[in-house]
Amino acid sequence: MFSSEVLELLEDFRVARVLLPIRDGGDSSLECVVRVTAPSCLEARFLPEQLPSDLEEGGSCRLICEAGMSVLSIQARIDAVVDGQLLNLRIEGGSSHGDPRHHFRVDARVSLKYWAVDEDEPAVANQTDVNLSSGGVRFITDASFELGEVLSIALVLPGAVPKTVKGTGRVVGVWRKEGQGQEVVLKFIRIAADHLDRLTEFCLGVKFRQMCSRAEFLGSILKPRLPGSDQE
């Protein structure tokens, strides 16, 4: 489970991403705020009408949040739904990763090229939606790759001054996406220090903007409601 030090960090509300089960067997991904209410219990608060109407009460859910210098992945079970905006959760398991600067992932649209290490770099790049961290990149492609395959990769990161990041990655995940091709996960195995710095700086910038947005989200959920304000 988690150390007492990590649980203490969760005594204050934290913004989290939660994957909730719904009755047809699917899931719903939402943002919420969470805090520990007992050593093995959490409460998760949502905006009004944010929770899905077909939520599977008693089902298992997964939360991701940051606490201090750790990224927490929490497996929990839904014990109760309160007033349509609050879930009482029972922690069933989880894991903690180290410095989030190296583990958090951000979504971005980048100029992307990839090619076999024994081939020449393509002349043309494609604008591609990726999920990115300083450890690797996830993207969808029409090309076919195998687990363990090693690729050269080049990304142009958006910004006032676009920056290029090049490296070598190993395919560590491949999933067929219906009607979309393959979803591929590359783990960087070689990347120059200055290129890694560019990538980390970019991810931190995106993360900072997300944190500002999450602070507003946290305030919108926790701000006190004046008596009769819901009747205006």
TORKOL-4160 file (C-alpha; in steps of 0.2 Angstrom, whole numbers, padded with zeros to 4 digits, m for minus):
232
<pt num="1" X="0000" Y="0000" Z="0000"/>
<pt num="2" X="0007" Y="0017" Z="0004"/>
<pt num="3" X="0018" Y="0024" Z="0018"/>
<pt num="4" X="0011" Y="0035" Z="0032"/>
<pt num="5" X="0021" Y="0049" Z="0024"/>
<pt num="6" X="0012" Y="0048" Z="0008"/>
<pt num="7" X="m0005" Y="0046" Z="0016"/>
<pt num="8" X="m0002" Y="0062" Z="0026"/>
<pt num="9" X="0000" Y="0071" Z="0009"/>
<pt num="10" X="m0017" Y="0065" Z="0004"/>
<pt num="11" X="m0025" Y="0072" Z="0020"/>
<pt num="12" X="m0027" Y="0088" Z="0010"/>
<pt num="13" X="m0038" Y="0088" Z="m0006"/>
<pt num="14" X="m0028" Y="0084" Z="m0022"/>
<pt num="15" X="m0034" Y="0084" Z="m0040"/>
<pt num="16" X="m0035" Y="0067" Z="m0048"/>
<pt num="17" X="m0039" Y="0058" Z="m0063"/>
<pt num="18" X="m0051" Y="0043" Z="m0060"/>
<pt num="19" X="m0057" Y="0029" Z="m0071"/>
<pt num="20" X="m0075" Y="0025" Z="m0066"/>
<pt num="21" X="m0084" Y="0008" Z="m0070"/>
<pt num="22" X="m0101" Y="0010" Z="m0079"/>
<pt num="23" X="m0114" Y="m0003" Z="m0080"/>
<pt num="24" X="m0112" Y="m0008" Z="m0098"/>
<pt num="25" X="m0094" Y="m0014" Z="m0094"/>
<pt num="26" X="m0086" Y="0001" Z="m0100"/>
<pt num="27" X="m0078" Y="0015" Z="m0090"/>
<pt num="28" X="m0078" Y="0034" Z="m0089"/>
<pt num="29" X="m0063" Y="0045" Z="m0086"/>
<pt num="30" X="m0066" Y="0061" Z="m0075"/>
<pt num="31" X="m0056" Y="0073" Z="m0065"/>
<pt num="32" X="m0061" Y="0075" Z="m0047"/>
<pt num="33" X="m0053" Y="0080" Z="m0030"/>
<pt num="34" X="m0048" Y="0067" Z="m0017"/>
<pt num="35" X="m0042" Y="0066" Z="0001"/>
<pt num="36" X="m0039" Y="0052" Z="0013"/>
<pt num="37" X="m0053" Y="0051" Z="0027"/>
<pt num="38" X="m0046" Y="0035" Z="0035"/>
<pt num="39" X="m0030" Y="0025" Z="0033"/>
<pt num="40" X="m0039" Y="0014" Z="0019"/>
<pt num="41" X="m0053" Y="0026" Z="0014"/>
<pt num="42" X="m0054" Y="0041" Z="0002"/>
<pt num="43" X="m0068" Y="0053" Z="m0003"/>
<pt num="44" X="m0069" Y="0059" Z="m0021"/>
<pt num="45" X="m0078" Y="0075" Z="m0025"/>
<pt num="46" X="m0085" Y="0080" Z="m0042"/>
<pt num="47" X="m0094" Y="0094" Z="m0050"/>
<pt num="48" X="m0113" Y="0094" Z="m0050"/>
<pt num="49" X="m0120" Y="0082" Z="m0063"/>
<pt num="50" X="m0102" Y="0076" Z="m0067"/>
<pt num="51" X="m0104" Y="0058" Z="m0062"/>
<pt num="52" X="m0111" Y="0046" Z="m0075"/>
<pt num="53" X="m0129" Y="0041" Z="m0072"/>
<pt num="54" X="m0125" Y="0023" Z="m0076"/>
<pt num="55" X="m0110" Y="0022" Z="m0063"/>
<pt num="56" X="m0108" Y="0004" Z="m0057"/>
<pt num="57" X="m0109" Y="0006" Z="m0038"/>
<pt num="58" X="m0098" Y="m0006" Z="m0029"/>
<pt num="59" X="m0087" Y="m0007" Z="m0044"/>
<pt num="60" X="m0068" Y="m0005" Z="m0044"/>
<pt num="61" X="m0060" Y="0011" Z="m0050"/>
<pt num="62" X="m0042" Y="0018" Z="m0053"/>
<pt num="63" X="m0036" Y="0035" Z="m0048"/>
<pt num="64" X="m0020" Y="0044" Z="m0053"/>
<pt num="65" X="m0014" Y="0059" Z="m0043"/>
<pt num="66" X="0002" Y="0068" Z="m0037"/>
<pt num="67" X="0007" Y="0069" Z="m0019"/>
<pt num="68" X="0023" Y="0078" Z="m0015"/>
<pt num="69" X="0036" Y="0071" Z="m0026"/>
<pt num="70" X="0027" Y="0055" Z="m0030"/>
<pt num="71" X="0014" Y="0050" Z="m0043"/>
<pt num="72" X="0001" Y="0038" Z="m0035"/>
<pt num="73" X="m0009" Y="0025" Z="m0044"/>
<pt num="74" X="m0023" Y="0020" Z="m0033"/>
<pt num="75" X="m0035" Y="0005" Z="m0035"/>
<pt num="76" X="m0051" Y="0007" Z="m0025"/>
<pt num="77" X="m0069" Y="0001" Z="m0023"/>
<pt num="78" X="m0084" Y="0012" Z="m0023"/>
<pt num="79" X="m0092" Y="0010" Z="m0006"/>
<pt num="80" X="m0106" Y="0023" Z="m0008"/>
<pt num="81" X="m0112" Y="0038" Z="m0019"/>
<pt num="82" X="m0117" Y="0053" Z="m0008"/>
<pt num="83" X="m0128" Y="0067" Z="m0016"/>
<pt num="84" X="m0123" Y="0063" Z="m0033"/>
<pt num="85" X="m0106" Y="0072" Z="m0031"/>
<pt num="86" X="m0096" Y="0063" Z="m0018"/>
<pt num="87" X="m0090" Y="0045" Z="m0019"/>
<pt num="88" X="m0084" Y="0035" Z="m0003"/>
<pt num="89" X="m0070" Y="0024" Z="m0009"/>
<pt num="90" X="m0060" Y="0010" Z="0000"/>
<pt num="91" X="m0042" Y="0008" Z="m0005"/>
<pt num="92" X="m0038" Y="m0009" Z="m0011"/>
<pt num="93" X="m0020" Y="m0007" Z="m0018"/>
<pt num="94" X="m0009" Y="0005" Z="m0027"/>
<pt num="95" X="0009" Y="0010" Z="m0031"/>
<pt num="96" X="0020" Y="0025" Z="m0030"/>
<pt num="97" X="0032" Y="0031" Z="m0042"/>
<pt num="98" X="0047" Y="0043" Z="m0039"/>
<pt num="99" X="0050" Y="0061" Z="m0046"/>
<pt num="100" X="0035" Y="0065" Z="m0056"/>
<pt num="101" X="0046" Y="0076" Z="m0068"/>
<pt num="102" X="0051" Y="0059" Z="m0075"/>
<pt num="103" X="0035" Y="0050" Z="m0074"/>
<pt num="104" X="0020" Y="0061" Z="m0078"/>
<pt num="105" X="0014" Y="0061" Z="m0095"/>
<pt num="106" X="0006" Y="0076" Z="m0105"/>
<pt num="107" X="m0004" Y="0076" Z="m0121"/>
<pt num="108" X="0002" Y="0087" Z="m0136"/>
<pt num="109" X="0002" Y="0089" Z="m0154"/>
<pt num="110" X="0019" Y="0088" Z="m0162"/>
<pt num="111" X="0028" Y="0086" Z="m0178"/>
<pt num="112" X="0033" Y="0068" Z="m0178"/>
<pt num="113" X="0045" Y="0057" Z="m0188"/>
<pt num="114" X="0051" Y="0039" Z="m0184"/>
<pt num="115" X="0061" Y="0027" Z="m0195"/>
<pt num="116" X="0071" Y="0011" Z="m0193"/>
<pt num="117" X="0088" Y="0014" Z="m0186"/>
<pt num="118" X="0097" Y="0007" Z="m0202"/>
<pt num="119" X="0087" Y="0018" Z="m0213"/>
<pt num="120" X="0088" Y="0036" Z="m0218"/>
<pt num="121" X="0078" Y="0049" Z="m0209"/>
<pt num="122" X="0062" Y="0053" Z="m0219"/>
<pt num="123" X="0061" Y="0071" Z="m0226"/>
<pt num="124" X="0043" Y="0074" Z="m0221"/>
<pt num="125" X="0035" Y="0074" Z="m0203"/>
<pt num="126" X="0017" Y="0072" Z="m0198"/>
<pt num="127" X="0007" Y="0082" Z="m0186"/>
<pt num="128" X="0003" Y="0069" Z="m0173"/>
<pt num="129" X="m0007" Y="0069" Z="m0156"/>
<pt num="130" X="0005" Y="0060" Z="m0144"/>
<pt num="131" X="0006" Y="0056" Z="m0125"/>
<pt num="132" X="0023" Y="0061" Z="m0120"/>
<pt num="133" X="0035" Y="0061" Z="m0105"/>
<pt num="134" X="0054" Y="0062" Z="m0103"/>
<pt num="135" X="0054" Y="0043" Z="m0103"/>
<pt num="136" X="0045" Y="0039" Z="m0120"/>
<pt num="137" X="0030" Y="0043" Z="m0131"/>
<pt num="138" X="0014" Y="0035" Z="m0136"/>
<pt num="139" X="0005" Y="0038" Z="m0153"/>
<pt num="140" X="m0006" Y="0030" Z="m0166"/>
<pt num="141" X="0001" Y="0025" Z="m0183"/>
<pt num="142" X="m0004" Y="0016" Z="m0198"/>
<pt num="143" X="0013" Y="0008" Z="m0199"/>
<pt num="144" X="0015" Y="m0010" Z="m0191"/>
<pt num="145" X="0028" Y="m0012" Z="m0177"/>
<pt num="146" X="0033" Y="m0027" Z="m0166"/>
<pt num="147" X="0038" Y="m0027" Z="m0148"/>
<pt num="148" X="0056" Y="m0025" Z="m0145"/>
<pt num="149" X="0059" Y="m0016" Z="m0162"/>
<pt num="150" X="0071" Y="m0001" Z="m0161"/>
<pt num="151" X="0067" Y="0015" Z="m0170"/>
<pt num="152" X="0075" Y="0032" Z="m0172"/>
<pt num="153" X="0063" Y="0046" Z="m0168"/>
<pt num="154" X="0062" Y="0065" Z="m0171"/>
<pt num="155" X="0049" Y="0077" Z="m0163"/>
<pt num="156" X="0047" Y="0095" Z="m0165"/>
<pt num="157" X="0039" Y="0102" Z="m0149"/>
<pt num="158" X="0027" Y="0117" Z="m0152"/>
<pt num="159" X="0030" Y="0134" Z="m0144"/>
<pt num="160" X="0035" Y="0152" Z="m0148"/>
<pt num="161" X="0052" Y="0144" Z="m0153"/>
<pt num="162" X="0049" Y="0126" Z="m0159"/>
<pt num="163" X="0062" Y="0114" Z="m0153"/>
<pt num="164" X="0068" Y="0098" Z="m0160"/>
<pt num="165" X="0071" Y="0082" Z="m0150"/>
<pt num="166" X="0079" Y="0067" Z="m0157"/>
<pt num="167" X="0083" Y="0050" Z="m0150"/>
<pt num="168" X="0081" Y="0031" Z="m0151"/>
<pt num="169" X="0067" Y="0021" Z="m0143"/>
<pt num="170" X="0062" Y="0003" Z="m0141"/>
<pt num="171" X="0044" Y="m0002" Z="m0144"/>
<pt num="172" X="0037" Y="m0008" Z="m0127"/>
<pt num="173" X="0019" Y="m0008" Z="m0131"/>
<pt num="174" X="0008" Y="m0011" Z="m0147"/>
<pt num="175" X="m0011" Y="m0012" Z="m0147"/>
<pt num="176" X="m0023" Y="m0013" Z="m0162"/>
<pt num="177" X="m0035" Y="0002" Z="m0162"/>
<pt num="178" X="m0051" Y="m0002" Z="m0172"/>
<pt num="179" X="m0051" Y="0008" Z="m0188"/>
<pt num="180" X="m0036" Y="0019" Z="m0182"/>
<pt num="181" X="m0021" Y="0007" Z="m0185"/>
<pt num="182" X="m0009" Y="0003" Z="m0170"/>
<pt num="183" X="m0006" Y="0012" Z="m0154"/>
<pt num="184" X="0013" Y="0011" Z="m0151"/>
<pt num="185" X="0023" Y="0015" Z="m0135"/>
<pt num="186" X="0041" Y="0019" Z="m0137"/>
<pt num="187" X="0053" Y="0020" Z="m0122"/>
<pt num="188" X="0068" Y="0031" Z="m0125"/>
<pt num="189" X="0084" Y="0021" Z="m0124"/>
<pt num="190" X="0096" Y="0034" Z="m0131"/>
<pt num="191" X="0094" Y="0053" Z="m0130"/>
<pt num="192" X="0107" Y="0067" Z="m0129"/>
<pt num="193" X="0107" Y="0076" Z="m0113"/>
<pt num="194" X="0102" Y="0093" Z="m0121"/>
<pt num="195" X="0088" Y="0085" Z="m0130"/>
<pt num="196" X="0082" Y="0077" Z="m0114"/>
<pt num="197" X="0082" Y="0094" Z="m0106"/>
<pt num="198" X="0072" Y="0101" Z="m0120"/>
<pt num="199" X="0059" Y="0087" Z="m0118"/>
<pt num="200" X="0058" Y="0089" Z="m0099"/>
<pt num="201" X="0056" Y="0108" Z="m0100"/>
<pt num="202" X="0042" Y="0106" Z="m0112"/>
<pt num="203" X="0033" Y="0093" Z="m0102"/>
<pt num="204" X="0035" Y="0104" Z="m0086"/>
<pt num="205" X="0028" Y="0119" Z="m0096"/>
<pt num="206" X="0013" Y="0109" Z="m0101"/>
<pt num="207" X="0011" Y="0102" Z="m0083"/>
<pt num="208" X="0012" Y="0119" Z="m0076"/>
<pt num="209" X="m0002" Y="0125" Z="m0087"/>
<pt num="210" X="m0012" Y="0110" Z="m0082"/>
<pt num="211" X="m0009" Y="0113" Z="m0063"/>
<pt num="212" X="m0016" Y="0131" Z="m0065"/>
<pt num="213" X="m0031" Y="0124" Z="m0074"/>
<pt num="214" X="m0033" Y="0111" Z="m0060"/>
<pt num="215" X="m0031" Y="0124" Z="m0046"/>
<pt num="216" X="m0046" Y="0133" Z="m0054"/>
<pt num="217" X="m0055" Y="0116" Z="m0055"/>
<pt num="218" X="m0051" Y="0113" Z="m0037"/>
<pt num="219" X="m0058" Y="0130" Z="m0032"/>
<pt num="220" X="m0074" Y="0127" Z="m0042"/>
<pt num="221" X="m0078" Y="0111" Z="m0032"/>
<pt num="222" X="m0073" Y="0116" Z="m0015"/>
<pt num="223" X="m0079" Y="0134" Z="m0015"/>
<pt num="224" X="m0093" Y="0137" Z="m0002"/>
<pt num="225" X="m0110" Y="0139" Z="m0009"/>
<pt num="226" X="m0121" Y="0152" Z="m0001"/>
<pt num="227" X="m0138" Y="0148" Z="0005"/>
<pt num="228" X="m0151" Y="0149" Z="m0008"/>
<pt num="229" X="m0138" Y="0151" Z="m0022"/>
<pt num="230" X="m0144" Y="0135" Z="m0031"/>
<pt num="231" X="m0161" Y="0143" Z="m0032"/>
<pt num="232" X="m0156" Y="0158" Z="m0043"/>
